Amino acid sequence: MKRKREEEKVGSEIRSAIEELSTLAKLKPKNDHNPGAAQIPTVPFLSICDLVIQVLDKIGPTMTVLRKDIHQNIQRLEKVLESDPSLYSNAVEILKKEESEGNSRMRTSCSRAFVWLTRSLDFTVALLQNLTKDFGQNNMEKAVEESYNITLKSWHGWISSAAFKVALKLLPEKKTFVGLLSAKRENYDTLVEEIQTFICLLVPFLEEIHSILESYRLDRIKSS
């Protein structure tokens, strides 16, 4: 499945993610909080996750492990989607299938992949929120560490947590990262506005996903 942006396209990953989220909002029907009728359009969801990889690339080798996990989880869901594009256009159908088969909590399940992709989006939201705080008072290492602590740390084992602490020492300067994240000729204030728009669009979507994960008893899964 080709969801890569053309290299020559002018615009930040954040701007592209805003476009994906806007499209997703139009595609999603109202379900009136009925878990049985929940709709998480698979392709837009995976496209947003793919954009997160591009953001992590700008942080550099520090995020290699997380980036690899996201990529593998995207591929796992894509494989199931391609087996029946019509049925699995709604990611919730994948959760239903694995729950009925009794393998949703297996290490290689798509349900587990969906959980970790969601948590990666949680981490991205937290990181971007931290980066939009006062530029001079919040360095990159602190922003990443705080974001990790409130989103991923409690679900990771000691090996993953220890590896992350080592990776913190390899982070770029915050100013460098923000510069890489910006579109051409885009100033800092404009980037902050785009980040805030992205967060406002993504947070309600993530809240709905977490509600779905809880209904399928997937919300407490930890790394194996």
Order of alpha helices (4+ residues) and beta strands (2+ residues): alpha-alpha-alpha-alpha-alpha-alpha-alpha-alpha-alpha
